[in-house]
Amino acid sequence: MARLIYSAIASLDGFINDADGNFDWAAPDDDVHSFVNDLERPIGTYLLGRRMYEVMRYWETESTSGDAPTIHRDFAGIWQAADKIVYSSSLAEVTTNRTVLRRSFDPSAVSEMKASHASDLSVGGAHLAAQALSAGLVDELQLFVTPVVVGGGTGWLPADIRLDLELLDEHRFSGGVVYLHYRVSQPH
């Protein structure tokens, strides 16, 4: 059975972007990016909200060879090899390979994917992840805490849910980023 993993980069005060929607402060350095690449290798399918898809589709055209840094080429290859499902009621079409568009999130379909896929799934985007968390579908959380306080924006977790968590791993990077990996118990 595949796991559904929610991975995010957030500020110390728990936001994935600031009040103006900016997230330039969240750009990973080479050490963090390399670590993320290793975490993403087992992902076979990305479940993405519209905004996350619009950010991530950059990796569709990033070259896997040539002048780009090795870490970027590596991630581009990981992204391009995975299947992607974009959940959006407003997006007219998807423009990346191996990508399908769904108009709404269907918890039972995601549950079926978890049961039938050999490779893990990843959910990206706070709003989509909130739906998956509320439905009790998320198995693990991977959080990269960035040493910045932004004071407001989009929270990485919904405010109206309680999760009991078990710490599986932690890692501190030289730049001050801290990685926290949790197993999720049932939502309350």
C-alpha positions in Angstrom: 0.0 0.0 0.0 1.3 3.4 -1.0 1.7 6.2 1.6 0.3 9.7 1.0 2.9 12.2 2.1 2.4 16.0 2.7 5.7 17.8 2.4 6.1 21.6 2.9 8.6 24.3 3.4 7.3 26.8 6.0 8.4 29.8 8.1 9.1 29.3 11.8 5.6 30.8 12.4 4.0 28.1 10.1 3.3 29.8 6.8 4.2 28.6 3.3 4.0 32.1 1.9 3.7 35.6 3.4 0.7 37.9 3.4 1.5 39.1 -0.1 1.9 35.5 -1.4 5.7 35.7 -1.6 7.8 32.6 -0.8 11.2 33.6 -2.0 12.5 33.1 1.5 11.7 29.4 1.2 14.1 28.7 -1.7 16.2 25.7 -0.5 20.0 25.9 -0.5 22.0 23.1 -2.2 22.1 20.9 1.0 18.3 21.1 1.5 17.6 20.7 -2.2 19.7 17.5 -2.4 17.9 16.2 0.7 14.5 17.0 -0.9 15.5 15.2 -4.1 16.2 12.0 -2.1 12.8 12.3 -0.4 11.1 12.8 -3.7 12.6 9.8 -5.6 10.1 7.2 -4.3 7.1 9.5 -5.3 5.2 8.0 -8.2 2.3 10.5 -8.2 1.9 14.1 -7.2 -1.5 15.4 -6.2 -1.4 19.1 -6.6 -3.7 22.1 -6.1 -3.7 24.7 -8.9 -1.3 27.2 -7.3 1.2 24.5 -6.4 1.0 23.1 -10.0 1.6 26.5 -11.5 4.8 26.9 -9.4 6.0 23.3 -10.0 5.4 23.1 -13.7 8.7 25.1 -14.1 10.4 21.7 -13.6 8.7 20.3 -16.8 10.9 22.5 -18.9 14.1 22.6 -16.8 16.7 20.5 -18.6 17.9 17.3 -17.2 21.2 17.8 -18.9 23.3 20.8 -19.8 24.1 24.0 -17.9 21.6 23.7 -15.0 23.1 22.8 -11.6 23.2 19.0 -11.0 20.8 19.3 -8.1 18.2 21.1 -10.4 18.7 18.6 -13.2 18.2 15.8 -10.7 14.9 17.2 -9.4 13.7 18.0 -12.9 14.2 14.3 -13.8 12.3 13.2 -10.7 9.4 15.6 -11.5 9.2 14.7 -15.2 9.1 10.9 -14.4 6.2 11.2 -12.0 2.5 11.2 -12.7 0.7 14.4 -11.7 -3.0 15.0 -10.8 -4.0 18.6 -10.6 -7.2 19.5 -8.7 -8.7 22.7 -9.9 -12.1 24.1 -10.8 -10.6 27.1 -12.6 -7.7 25.9 -14.5 -8.5 25.5 -18.2 -6.0 22.9 -19.0 -2.7 21.3 -17.9 0.4 21.8 -20.0 2.8 19.2 -18.6 3.4 15.6 -19.5 2.0 12.7 -17.4 -0.6 15.1 -16.0 -4.4 14.9 -15.6 -6.8 17.6 -14.5 -9.6 16.8 -12.0 -12.2 19.4 -11.1 -12.7 18.3 -7.5 -10.9 16.3 -4.8 -12.4 12.8 -4.4 -11.2 11.2 -1.1 -12.4 7.7 -2.2 -10.4 7.9 -5.5 -7.3 8.9 -3.5 -7.9 6.0 -1.1 -8.1 3.7 -4.0 -4.9 5.1 -5.4 -3.2 4.4 -2.1 -4.4 0.9 -2.1 -3.4 0.1 -5.7 -0.2 2.0 -6.3 3.2 0.5 -5.5 4.9 4.0 -5.3 4.1 6.6 -2.7 2.0 9.7 -3.4 2.6 13.2 -2.5 0.1 16.0 -1.8 1.2 19.5 -2.5 -0.5 22.8 -1.7 -2.0 23.8 1.7 -5.6 23.8 0.6 -5.5 20.4 -1.1 -3.5 19.0 1.8 -6.2 20.3 4.2 -8.8 18.3 2.3 -6.6 15.2 2.4 -5.9 15.6 6.1 -9.5 16.2 6.9 -10.4 13.0 5.0 -7.8 11.1 7.1 -5.8 10.2 4.0 -2.4 11.7 4.8 0.0 9.1 6.3 3.1 11.3 6.9 4.1 14.9 7.2 7.5 16.2 6.1 8.2 19.8 7.2 11.2 22.0 6.4 11.2 24.8 9.0 12.9 27.9 7.5 14.6 30.3 10.0 12.3 33.3 9.1 9.2 34.7 10.6 6.8 36.2 8.1 3.9 37.2 10.3 1.1 36.0 8.2 0.1 34.3 4.9 -1.1 30.8 4.1 -0.6 28.3 7.0 0.9 25.0 6.1 -1.8 23.2 8.2 -5.5 23.8 8.5 -6.4 25.6 11.8 -9.5 23.4 12.4 -7.9 19.9 12.7 -6.1 18.1 15.4 -3.5 15.5 14.5 -1.6 13.2 16.8 1.9 12.7 15.4 4.8 10.4 15.9 8.3 11.8 15.2 10.1 9.5 12.7 13.1 11.6 11.8 14.7 15.1 12.2 17.6 16.8 10.5 19.3 20.1 11.0 21.0 21.8 8.1 23.9 24.2 8.4 21.8 27.1 7.0 19.4 26.8 9.9 16.6 24.9 8.2 15.2 22.0 10.3 13.5 18.9 8.8 10.8 17.2 10.8 9.2 13.9 9.6 6.1 12.6 11.3 3.7 9.7 11.0 0.0 10.9 11.3 -2.5 9.2 13.6 -6.2 9.6 13.0 -7.6 13.2 12.8 -9.9 14.4 15.6 
